[in-house]
């Protein structure tokens, strides 16, 4: 072999016992760290978020280096196409003015909640999900799933959010003009909880962008990557995604690249 490769035997044996260089050691460590962060994100994070997580853990590395190594290792984010859901706003029920007016900011938890409905396919049929997001923490504070898109669906999500958060002051509740949110029962529940209503303008999806963005993320990171045989299976996976991953592990750029639960805990400590 040495003759074929045109190298001396002494040179070959010296190469076999040569210590690994510091550069090579760092590269190997980086590969392990990058792979770990990528797998912990459920193979969802691209190089920007992987880089941020590594830096938070004290690893000094550039995004360019992370991107190159991820490409060489074949670590590619598995998120897919965006999805947009709509609700029925063709009704004669009273609606609120758009108080939020695309001011997507809050000074504390439980100041602004945003609500929306989306639907998830299964082999049994559609499963409908009603979600409520806290605008300050981006935490999903309440959600409920059912096989029918009724006012009871959104009422259960609202009740759950109220039981969990127990807001002390008035909450601005923003939703689209769907008949479920405009129903008399839902409006009465908002009054009972001391909440102020706000609704998107007709035909303007940007007015409810934050919660619609969550549903889009849910579709890209879970729903379109799996096939649910039953509604029960879909419910279980969605519950686990929201409660464990989205609220507890997934970092968000809008809240300083921390998780919703971390954001809420930090506020409670400083307040």
N, C-alpha and C positions, 0 to 999 in steps of 0.2 A: 504493500500500500504506500509506503514511504517513497518507493521508486516511482510509482505512478503519479503521486502528487508532487514529486520533485522536492521532497524535504528530507532533512537528515533524521536519523533515528534519535539522536540526542535531542534535536529540536522537538520532535514529536512527544518524547517522554517528558520533556520539560513543560510542554503545553498541557499534558494530562494532569500534572500535579500543581499547576499554577493556581494561586488563590483567586477567587472571584473578585473583580474590581468593585470599588465602592459605587461606581456608576451602575454597574450591573445589579448590585444588591438593591440600590434605590429603585431601579426599574422593576425588579421583581416584587418589592414591597408595594410599589404603586399599583401593579397589576392586581395583587391580592386585595388591596384596599378599594380600588375602583370596582372590581368584580363584586365585592361584598356590598358596597353601597348600591350598586345597580340591582343586585338581586333582592336586597331589602326593600327597594322601591317597587318590587314586583315586576321588574324589567320595564318600568315606565319612564324613569328619568333619562333625559338626554345629558350631554356633557355639561351644559351650564349648571344644572341642579346638582349633578354629581360633584362638580368642582366646588360648589358652595358648601355642600355637606362635608367634604374633605377639609376645607378651610376651617369650618366650624369645629372640626375635630383636631385642629392644629397641624394639618398637613399643608405645607406650602407648595402649591403647584398651580400652573397656569391652565386656563380652560383649553388652550391650544394643545397642550400636552395630553390632557385628559381625553380630548376629542380624538387625537391620533391613536392613543392606546386603545380606546374603546373600538375604534374602527379596526385596528389590527386584531383585537380579540373577538370581533364579531358581535359586540354588545350594542344592539340597536333598539331604541325605544319601540315598543310594540303598540303604541297608541295609533288609532286610525281616525277615519273621517269624523267631522263635526256633525252634530245633530241638533235640530231645532224643533221643539214641540210647540203647539198652539192650543189654546182653549177657546171655547165658544163664547163670544161676547155679543152675540145677536140675541138680545133680550130687552125687556122693558123694565127691568129692575133698576132702582136708583144706584148711581155710582158716585164715588168720591172724586174730588179734584186731585190733580197730580201735585200733592204737597211736596213730595220728595224732589221732584223736578231735576232728576239726574244728578243730584248732589250726593254722590256715593261715598259719604264719609260720616263718621260718628265719633264722638269724644269719649264714649264709654260703652261697655256692653249693655244690652237691653234698652238702647235708645231707639234703634231702627231695626225692624225685622222685615225681611222680604220673603214673599211666599209665591209658590208656583206649582204647577202640576206637569208631570211628564208621563210617558208610557213606555213600558218595557215588553218586548215580545217574549213569549214562551211557546212551546209546542201545544200547550193547553189553550192559549189565547193571550190577550193583552193583560198586563198587570199595570195598574195605575199607581203612581207615586206622588204624594203631596209632600213638599218640603218647606221648611221655614229656616232661613239663614239670619244669623245675627250679623249686621253689617260691620260692626267694629272688629269682631274676632274672625269673621267668615266661618264661624262654627254653624253646623246644621243642628239647631237646637230642638227641632221637632220634625217628625216625619211619620207618615202612615201609608200603608199599601193595601189595595183591594182590587178586586176584579171589575169593579164598576167605578166610574168617575162621577161621584155624587157629592152633595154638600156634606154628607157624613164623613167622607174621605178627608176633606180639608178641616172639618171641625175636630176630628181626632188628632190631626197634626198640630192644630193650634192648642188644644187642651194639653197635649204632651209637652209642647214647648213651655206653656205657662207653668205646669207642674214642676218641670225641671229647673227653670230659671227663676221663678218667683220674682219678677221685676217689681221694684219698689216705687218707681215713678212711671209716668206715662210713656208708653211705647208708640212710636209711629209705625204703623203696620202698612206696608206697601205690597200691592199685588197687581195683576192685570185685571181686566174687566170681566173675567169669566163669570158665568152665572152662579157658580159655586160660591165665589167670594162675595158676589153681590146679593146673595140670598138673604132673606130677612133673618133667618136663624144665625147666619154667620155674623151679620151686623150686630145682632143682639149680644152675641158672645163677645165681640170686641168691646161693646159698652160695658158688659159685666166685668171684663178684665181691665177697664179703664184705659183702653187703647184708642188712638186716633187713626182714622182710616185715610189711606192715600191710594190712588189707582193710576195706572199708566194711561196715557192718552190713546185714543182709539187708533189701532194700526201701527203703533210705535213700539217695536220690540226693545229698543235701547233703553226705554224707561225702566225696565225690569232686568237689566243686563246682568247684574251680579248673580242672582239666583238662576237665571237661564244659563249662565256660564257654568255654574255648578252641575246642572243637568247635562250639559254638553261634555264636561269632564267625566262624569259618571258613565256616559255612553262610550266615550273614547277609551277609558281606562278599564272598564269592566264589561259592559253589556255587549259591545260589538266584538269582544274577544272571546266570548263564551256562548254556548247554546244551552238554554235552560229547558229541561224536559217538562217541568211543571212550574206552576206559579209559586208553590211552596219552596222549591229550590231557588227560584229567583229571589224570593223574599229573604231567604237565609243569606245568600251571597251579598245582596244589597245592604242588609242590616250590618253584616260584618265589614263591608267596605266603608260605610258611613261611620259607624261607631268606633271601629278599630283603626282603620287606615286613614280615611279622610280627616276626621277630627283629631286623631291621635298621632299620626306619623307623617302625613303629607305636608310638606312645607309650601308656603304661599308667598309669592312676591309682594302682594299688596299689604301684607302685615310684617314685612321685614324678614322674610324667609324663615319663619318659625311656623309651628303648627297652630291650628285654632285653639287647642287646649292649652298650649304654652302661652299663647297671647292672652287668654282669659286669666290664667294663673298669675302671669306677670302683672296684669292690671290689678288684680285683687291684692297682691302683695304691696304694690306701690300705693294703692288707694287706702 
